[in-house]
Amino acid sequence: MAIRSRTIDMTEGPILRNVLLFALPLVLGNVLQQLYTTVDTLVIGAYCGTVSLAAVGTSAQPVEVVLCIFLGIGTGVSILISQSVGAGNRQRAVALSRTACAFVWICGAAVGLLGILVAPLILRLMQVPEDAMDLAVTYVRIVLAGSLGNIGYNMNAGILRGMGNSTASLLFLLVSCAVNVVLDLALVAGLGMDVTGAALATCASVYISWVVSIVYIRKHYPELDYPVFTLKASAEQLRAILRIGLPIGLNHSLYSLGHMALQTLANSQGSLFMAGQAVAGRITGVANIAISGLSSAATTFSGQNYGAGRYDRLRRGRWRIPLAAGAITLAGGLFFLMLRTPLMRIFSRDETVLMYADRYVSVVLLGQWMFAVFNSMISMVNGVGMVRYTTVVNLLMLWAVRVPSAWMIHTWFDGTWIMLCFPISFGFGMCCMIGFYAFSRKWRAIIQKTGDASPVSPS
């Protein structure tokens, strides 16, 4: 398969330069995604009040639980497409993309309907305060009505990443973000629709991203023969997608479920603490933007080189990419730590809210570099299809370390310091992945292999 000029061939050229060039549009796209929630926070904080701000902040977790499993499946599509591109297997790339399209249509509407029905139950299990409950239910239901567009966009973005194209997603998000900002201002600030307006703006922008991504793939990658609508899926490729993507997706979903447990502990501290956490999340999220971009680049790098049999590049990149991700994240964290006070005052003037936000920001930003190293290492391993160990480590990091440590802090110390659970769990996960790099026989068999040979089976 010929790699187009707009794509990056990870099998040739300087490793870090290619990774950074690939990651840059994704990082910029993450900035725009953060802008989605930041604009919601700014507009709601300015025109609606603290309860509405708390409702939007706490609503993110149930939405993630519903959608993250499909985000993981999209990552599985990206991994398999990247391996096909590396191996020059056009026929498989076509079958994978068509199967992904069918999967979106089959699952998207059902997921949206299910999410709308169970939203009140989930929010009550999260112990959302009564003063924020009705607004939170409204926000979650409307946002989940956009599940089809959300799943479709993320699946298409995964296809493009696998092709080596990270710039298209930025274009989609530019259009989507512009729509979101305009509708936020029109519906919330202009028409006074409160949380309902913010949710409608988000839902509309997601569908527009999906439509634009379909048009882009059909125009720029005609060799994929990508359909607008199909229910026909290749059973073989669907099994391959689920074999890799489902563990990642379940991990993402269980991860979000764990964050719901953490959010439940946070909610018990009251609306002021919840609002402070929502403000802090806008800053820590921006400081965190490099991590997912570099991790996606690591996955594509690993997948393409594994598919091409370029084990020498896997060997050289396995440490360079995670260490670069850690250094970039640490620098970004320190930068935003210095600017945290004026940035937080953009979102709220309440001194108690700002005190809680300052505490949260300071703790999380100083530990995020460990998560960057950990996540990049996991992405390198996932790129060759070895998803079992990484899934187990992710779940242990959350359920055996983060949630229990948060519960202990909440029970025996001071619940407003539960954010300490994040650097504790980041350090645990990073150590586990370093151990995997050092002692896994299957991983060493891949990175020590020489020559342009057939890929080593990761299973």
N, C-alpha and C positions, 0 to 999 in steps of 0.2 A: 504494500500500500504506500503510495507516495505521500510524504508528509508535506503539507502545504506551507507556504512561506509564513503564514500567520501562526503556525505551530512551532513548538520547540522540541527538537529531537534530543532527548535526554541521553541517548546512547553515544553521542559524540560531543566533543568540546569540553571546556572547563566545567567541572562539576558544580562548584558553588555559584559561578556566574549564571549557568543555566537555571539552577534552582532558584536563585534570587530573581532572575528575570521572569520565571514562571510564577513565582510567589507574589511579585509586586502587584499585578492587576487583582489578584485575589485579596491582598491586603487592602488595596483601595476599595475593593468591593465590600470587604468587611467593615471599612469605615462607613460606607453608605448604609450597610445593614444596621450598624450602631446608630446611624442617623435616624433610621426608622423609629427606633424606640426612644432615642433622645428627643426627637421632635414631639412624639407623644407625651413624654415626660414634661418637656418645656411648656407645651400648649396646655396640657391638663393642669400642671402646677400653677400656671398663670391665670387660667380662666375657670378652673373647677374647684380646686381645693385639695387638702391633705387626704381626705377619705378616697376621693377619686384616684389620686396618685398611688395610694396604697393598693387599691383594687387592681390597677393596671400592673403594678409591680408584682403582685402575688399571682396574677393570671398567667404569667409566662410559663410556669412549671407544668400545669396540666396540659397546655398546648404542646409543649415539648414531649411529654410522655406519649401523646397520641401520634405525633408526627416523626419523632426521632428514629423509630424503627425503619421508616421509609427513607430517611436520610442515610441510614447505614446501608440499606439495599442499593441506594444510588451510589454510594462509595464502592460497593461490590461491582456494580456496572462499570464504574470508572477503572477499577483495577483490571477487570477482564478486557475492557477495550484497550487499555494501555499495553497489556501483554500481547494482544492481537496486533496492535500497531508495531510493537517491537519485533514481533515474529513475521510481519508482512502478510498477515492472514486477513485479507479484505472480506472474504466470505463470512468469516466468523463475526467480524465487526458489524456487518450488515444484520446478521441474525440476532446479535445481542441488542442492537439499537431498536429493531422492530419489536423484539420481545419486551424490552423496557417500556416502549410506548403502550403496548397492550396491557402491561401490568399497571400502568398509571390509570388507564380508563377503568379497569376492572376493580381496582381497590380504592381509587380516590373518592368517589361518591359515597361508598359504604363507610369509609373512615370518617368523613365529615358528618354523616348522619349519626353514627355511633357516638362521636364526640359531643355532638349537640345534646343527645339524650342523657349522657352520663355526667355532663359538666357539673350540675348542682351537687351530685353525690360526691364527686372528687373534691370539690371545694369545701364541702362540709367535713370530709375526712381530714382535710388540711387545716381545719379549725380557723377558717377565715372569719374575722370578727363580723358580727351581725351588721355593723354600720357600713361595712364594705361588701357584704355578700351579694346583694342584688346587682350592684354595678359589676362585680367580678363575674357573675354568671352571664350577664349580658355581653361583656367583652369576650369571654371564652367562646360562647356560642357563635357569635358573629365571625370571629377569627377562624374558628374551625369550619365554618361554612366555606371557607377558602381552601380547604384541604386538597381538593382536586388540583387547583392551580399551584399550591405549594409543593405537593408531591411531584407534579409534572415538571415544574421549574427545576427542582433539585435533581431529578432524574436526567433531564437534558443537560444541566450543568455538569453532571458526572460523565456523560458521554463526551462532552467537549474537553473536559480535563483529561480524560483517557486518550483523546486524540492529540493531546499536547497543546491545546488552546485554552489559555487562562484569561485571555483578554475579552472574550465574548461576554462572559458573566458580568464584567464591569459595565459593558454597554447596557445589558439588560437592567442592571441595578440602577444605573443612572436614570433611565426612563422611569423605572418603578418608584425610585425615591422622589423624583420630581412630582409624580402623581400623588404620592403619599403626603408630601409637604403641602401641596396645594389643597388637597382634600381635608387635611387636618385643620388648616387655617380656615377653610370655608365652612366645614361642618361643626367644628368645635368652637373656634373663636368667633366665626361669623354667625352661625345659626344656633349656637348654644346647645349643641346636641350631646355635650359631655362625653362620657366614655363610649357611648354608642357611635358618635361621630368618629372618634379615634379608631374604633374597631372596623367601621365601614371603610375608612381610608386604607387601613392595612390590608383588608380583604381585597379591595379593588386593585391595589398595587401589585398584589401577588398574582392575580389572574393576568394582569398586563405583562408581567415578567414572563409568565409561561407562554403566552401567545407570541411574544417577541422571540423567545428562544426557539420555538417551532419554526417560525419564518426564517430565522438565521440558519439553522441547521439545514433546512431544505434548500436554501439558496447557496450556501457556501460549501456544503458537503453533499452534493448530489450523489456521490458514490455510495453513501450510506442508505440511499433509497428510503429516507425516513418518512413515515406516513403521518398525516394529521390525526387520523383515527383508525384504530384497528383493534380487534379482539383476538387476533391470531398470534399465538406465541409458540416459539420452538420449545418443546418440552425439554430437550437437551440443554439449551441455553438457560432456560428458566431454572433448571436444577443447579446449573453452575452458578448463576447469579445468587440464588438462595443459599447455596453451600458457603459462599464467601460473605455475601451481604447480610444474610439473616443473623448470624452470630454478632456481626458488627452492629446491626440495627437493634437487636435485643439488648445488646450491651448499652447502646445509646439510650434505649427506652428505660431500662432498669436504672441507668445512671440518672436519668431525669426523675424517675420515681424516688430515687434516693435523695435527690435535691428537693423533692416535694416533702420528704420527711424532715429535711433540714429547714424547709420553709415553714413547716408546721411548728417547729421549735421557735423560729423567728417570729411567727405570727402570735405566739403566746406572750411576746414582749409588748404587744400593743401596736396601734396604728402609727405612732411616732417612730418607733424603731423600724417598722416596715417601710415607712416613707424614707427614713435615712438609708436603709438598705437599697431601696430603689434608686436613690440619688447616687449612692456609691457605685452601684452596678453600671451606671452610665460611664463612670470614669475608669473603673477596672476593666470594663468591656472594651473601651477604646485602647487602653494599654495592652490588652490581650490580643489585639487584632492580628499581630504578626504570627501568632502561634498556629491558627488554623490554616493560614495561607502557606506557611512553610511546611506544615504537616501534609497538606494536599500535594505540594510540590515533591515532598519526600515519597509519597505514595506513587505518584506518576513516575518519578525517577526510578524507583525500585521496580515497578511493574514493567516499564519499557525495557530496562536493562536485563531483567529476568527473562522476559519474552525473547530478547535478542541474544541471550546467552552471554552477555557482557558481565561476567562475574567479577572481573577485575575492577570494574567501576563500582559495583556494589561493595566490594571490599574497601575501596578508597572512600566511598561516600558514607559508609555506615557510622563513622564518628564525626566527620566534617559537618554534615548537615545538622545533627542534634546539637553539637557544640555551638554552631553559628546561631541556631534558633535560640539557645539559652542566652547567648551574649546579647543578641538583639532585643530579646524580651526584657532582660535585666536593665539595659540602657533605657528602653522605653518606660519601664516601671519607675526608675529613678527620676526621669524627666517629669512624668505626670505626678509623682509624689511631691515634687517641688511646687507644682502648680495647683495642687489639690484644693486649697482654700478658695481662691477666686473662681475656680471652675465649679465648685459645689454651690457657691452663692448664686450662680446663674439659675440653679434649679429650685432653690428654696431659701427663705429668709428666717425660717424658724430655727432658733439657736439649738434647741434640743435635737431636732432632726439633723442639723449640721454636725453636732457633736458625735452622734451615732455614725453618721456617714464618714467623718474623719477617721474614726477608730477602725471602721471596716476597710477603708481604702488603704490605710497604712499597713495593716496586717497582710492583706492579700497581695498588694503590689510587691512587697519584699520577698514573697515566695513564689511568684509566678514563673520565674526563670526555670525552676525545677520541673514545673509542669511542661514547659516548652521542650526541655530535653527529653523528658519521658514520652511526650506525645509524638515527637519526631522519630524516636526509636521505634515506637509502636507502628507508626506509619510505614517505616522502612520494612518491618517484618510483615505487615499486612499486604504490602505491595507484591510480595511473592506468593501470597495466598495462605500464609501460616497465621490463621486468625484464632486458633483455639487458645494458645497461651496468652495472647494479648487480651482476649475476652475475659479470661479468668483473672488476670492481673487487674484489669479495670474494675471488675466486680469486687475483688478483694480490697482494692484501694478505697472503694466507696463504702461497701457494706461491712467490711471487717475493720476499717480504720477511720474513715471520715465520719460516718454516721455515729458509731459508738463514741468517738472522741467528742463529737458535738453534744451528744446526750450527757456525757460525763461533765462537760463544762457547764451545760445548762442545769444539771442537777446539783452538782457539788460546788460550783464556783459562781459564775455570774453569766446568765444567759445572753447578755449583750456582748459577750466576747466569744460567741460560738464560731465566729469566722476564723479562729485559731485552728479549727479542724482542717482548713484548706492547706496551709503549708505543711502540716503534719502528714497529711495524705499524699501531697506532692512528693515529699522526700521518700516516703515508702515506695511509691510507684517507680520513681527514678531508680532506686536501688534494685528493685525487682528486674527492671529491664537491663540494667548493667549486668546483673547476674545471668540473665538469659543470653546476652551477647557473649559472655565469657564461657558458659557451660553447655549451651544447647548443641547437641550433636548435629541435628538437622540444619540449623542455621549455619554452623561452621562448615558443613558439607557443601552448602551453596556458595558461601563467600570465598571458600578456599579452592573451588573448582576453577580450572583454567581453560582458556580456549573458547571458541564459538561452538560449544556443544549443546545438546538438547537440554532444556531446563530440568533441574532436579525436582522430582515430585515433592511438594511440601506436605503432602498428607501423611 
